[in-house]
Amino acid sequence: MQFANEERQAPRQVKVPDREDIGLVVDEGKSFGSGNAHVYCVGIHFPATGEVKFYDKSKVTTV
């Protein structure tokens, strides 16, 4: 929920391995898996293709 006196921040721009285009973070974190076998991921929207994909947070680089 956004309040009237809050400024809205632009989505964080990031790069991921194996892609040349810049993505926008739309979900700052989800944990996939359980127990010792889980990966913490961020949701990234790629405007050039319209795709939204989740990537391991450790592989995401802010630009």
Helices and strands as residue ranges (DSSP letters): E 13-15, E 23-34, E 37-46, E 51-56, G 57-59, E 61-62
